[in-house]
Amino acid sequence: MFQPIGFEQRSVMTSLGKMVYYTAPGSPWQDDVTAKDDRETLVFLHGFGGGSSAYEWSKVYPAFAAEYRIIAPDLIGWGRSEHPARSYSIDDYLTTIREFFEQTCTRAVTTIASSLTAAFTIRVAIAHPDLFKSLILTTPAGLSDFGEDYSRSFFAQLVSVPVIDRLIYSTGVATSGGIRAFLEQRQFAQSNRVYEEIVDAYLQSAQQTNAEYAALSFVRGDLCFDLSLYIQQLTTPTAIIWGEKSQFTGPSIGRRLAEINPQAIRFFQQLEDVGLTPQLELPAVTIGLIRRFLSIFA
């Protein structure tokens, strides 16, 4: 996988195995040990999909490395983290995300998270509000929100068939052509924003041993839930960024979710001509918005 200049790989053990993360302990971002230890922490959590990993935020988090302690993990089943051969559940991610925070953060932190992982992070913040100072989320959705049932969709049903599921993954997901097609047609609003490094990073993650287990659990709908049933309980100050052309869940879903809990969800920013991952499609704009929200929540 790819990691920015000055960042190194570390890991912690969770109940499901080793969880790798990236952080910048020294040059060129920090040279003074005392200042480094006193910095506030920002945690960046990637979303799910074939080939997902911490790379998703790698064009954004270096912009904050001189001011903050940065932590960007590969979640269990993705990237360089451990890939248990199992069907993954919602509780697997709620538990391992909490365990990761407890092991890497000594005080409440600001968390920047994406898509379904952002929805998981909301649930972790509801159960453990002491872990979080604020949330900055891109397209947080449970993918079965307001009674929609993603698991009944044709594709979810198709990948629920044994043998066919592995065939679809090996031939349609974990290939350069499959990843590029998905990024260009479904994840990005503008296909010309997809460049070779992005495809290569997703492909390396998708081809890790046992990578299909987490990806297929996601595509089958095993990890989806109705976020609207939980979001009222959130108390952590939150800002939401939502791409106008997110094909899986449009901004109308995001606005409905935000309107349920305006006390906690203080900002909803729609981005025109952007898809599911503004952090990859328009990283400079995403950096600017994160800076804006950090200054407000300071």
N, C-alpha and C positions, 0 to 999 in steps of 0.2 A: 504494500500500500504506500501511499504518498504522505509525507509529513513535511511541514514548512521548515525553513531554516531556523535553527535555534531551538527546535522542539525535539524532545526525546521520548521514547516509549517506556512506560512503567506499567505496573499491574498490581491488582489486589485480588484476593480470593473471595468469591461469593459462594453462596450455597449451591450454585449450579456450575461453579468452576471459575477459572481465571478470567478476569475482566481487564483488558488492556486499556490504557488511556495515554494521552499525549499532553505534555506540559513543557513549559519553557523555564528551566531552572537558572539559566545564566546568559552568557553573551549570545547574541547582541542585545538581548532585551533587558537583562538585569546583571549588574556586576557587584552590587552591594548586598551582602547576605542579610543584613538587618532589615533593609528596606524591602527585600524580597519576602521575608517572613511576615511582614506587617501588611502586605497588600491584601485588599479585598479579593475574594475568589469569584470568578465567573465560570459556570459549568455549561458546556454546550452539548446537547443531546441530539443525535441524528434520528431521522424517521426511518420507516421500514419500506422495503421494496427490494427487488432483485439486485444484489450488489451494494446495498446500503452500508455505510460505515461513517466514522468520524470525518472522513474526507469531505462529506457534505458541508461542513462548516469551515473547512481549511482555508477558504478565501476570505473569511471574515475574522476568525479569532486572533490571527497575528496582529491585527490592527489595535488590539487591546492589551497585548503582551507586555508593553513597557509600563503600563499603569496598574494592571491586575495580574493576579495569579490565575492562569488559564488551565482548565481541565477539560479535555474533550475525549470521552471514552468511546470505544466500540462496544456496543451492548452485546450481551450474551447471545451467541448464535450469529454474530455479524463481524465483519472485518477480521482483525487478528485475535479477537477474544475467543474463548473456548466455544466449541460448537457441539454440545451434547446431542446425541442421536435420539431425539424424542419429539413428541408433539408438544408444542409450546402452548402455555395458557396465559391468560391475563395476569394471574397471580404470580407467574414466573417473573414477569417484568416489573410488577409492582414491588415484589420482594427484592429483586437484585438491584433495581434502581435505588431503593431505600438503603440497602446494604452498602452500595457504592458511596452514597453520600455520607453515611455514618463513618466510613473508613477513610475518606479523603478530605472531609471538611470538618473543621472544629467549631465553626459558628455558622449562623444563617447566611445563605448565599443567594445571589441572583442567578437564576437558571434560564438559559435560552434554549428552547426545545422546539422540535418540528413535528408536525402532523400527528399521527397516532401516538407517538412517544410523548408529544406535548399533552395529549389527553391523559395518558398515563401519569404524567408529571402532576397534572391537576389533582388526580386522585391521591397521589402520594402526598401532595401538599395539604389536602384536606385531612388526611389521616395523621400527618406529622408536620404541622405548620411551623414548628420550631426549627425545621431544617432550611426554611426558605425566607429570604428577605423580600424578593420580588420575582415575578415571572415575566419573561418576554417571549412570546410564543408565535410561531408562524404556522398558520392553518391548523390549529388544534381541533381535531375532530375524532370521534370514536368510530366513525364510518357506519354506524347504525343509529344515527341521531334522529330524534323525534319519530321513533317507531319504524324507521327504514331498516330493512334486514338485508345487509349486504350478502350474507351467507347463502341467500336464495338466488343470487344472480347466476346467470348461465355459466360464467367463467369459474365462479366459486364452486359450483356443483361439478363442473368438469374436472377441476384439479382435486376433487374429493375422491376420484376413482383411482384405486391402487394401480400401479404400473404406469397408467397414463400421466399421473402427476409427475413422476420422475422424468418421463419422456419429454413432457412440456418444459420442465425446468432445464434439462440438459440441452435441448435443441432450440428452445425459444427464449430462454432467459439467460442462461450462463454462456452466451456467445456474444462476440463483438457486435454482430449485426442485430441480435435481439435487444441488447442493451441500448444501442444507438437508436433503434426504432422506437423503443419505449420512451427514451428521453425526449426525442424530437417530437413524437406524436402525442404523448400523454402528460409528460412531466413539465416540459417547458412550453411557454406560450410562443416563443420564436425559435425555430429549429436552428437558425444560424448562430445561436448562442451556445450550442453544444459543440465543444471542441474535443480533440483527441484525448487529452489528458483526463477529462471527465469520464469518457468511455473506458479508458484503460483502468482507472481507479475502481470504477464499478465492476469491471470484469474481473480484476484480481480478487476483489472481495467475494464475488459470486462463485468463483472457482475454488474457494477454500474447501477443504475436506469437510463434508457434512453440512455445507452451507445451505443445502436445499431444505433442511428440516425447519429452520426458522422462517425461511421465505415461503414455503408451502403452507405452514401454519397461518401465516399472515394472509396469503392469497385465498385460502379456504374460508377465511372469516373467523377463525378460532380466536383471534385477538380483538375482534371488534365488539363494541358495546355502545350503549346510548348515553353519551356524555350529558345530555340534557337532564338526566335523572340525578346527576351528581353536582353539577356546576353551581347550584345555589348554595352549596355548603362551603365553597371556597372563600377564604378570608385573606389570602395573600394578595397584595397589590399586583395587578396584572395588566399587561399591554398585549394586544393581539395585532399581528400583521397578516393580511390575507391577500393572496394573489387573485386578481379579478378573474383570471382564466384557469383557476384550479379546476380540473375536470372531474375530480372525484367528489369534492364537496365545494360548491360555489360559495361566494361571499354572503349570500342570503342566509345560509346555514350559520355562518359565523356571527352575523348580526343577531340572529335569533338567540344564539347561545349567549352572546354578550349582554343582551337585553334582560336575560333572566337574573343577572347578578351585577348590576351597575356599581354596587358598592365596592366590589373587588376588581371588576374588569373596568378600568378607568379609561382605556383608550382602545379604539378599534380603527386601524388604518388599512384601508383598501388600497392596493397597488394596481394601477392600470397596466394592461398588457404584460402581465406576469402570471406564471403558472404556480405549481405546487411548491417549488423551492426557490423563493427569491434570493436566498443566501448563495445559490449557485448561479442563478440567472442574472441577477443584478446585485452583486455583492457590495458595491460601493453604496448603493441606496440603502441596503440592509444595514450596513455599518452605521450610516448616518442616523437611521431610525433608532437603532439600539443605543447609540450615544445620547440621543434625545431622551429616550425613556430612562436611561441610567441617571441622567442629570435630574430628571423629575422625581425619581424614586430615591434619590440620595438622602 
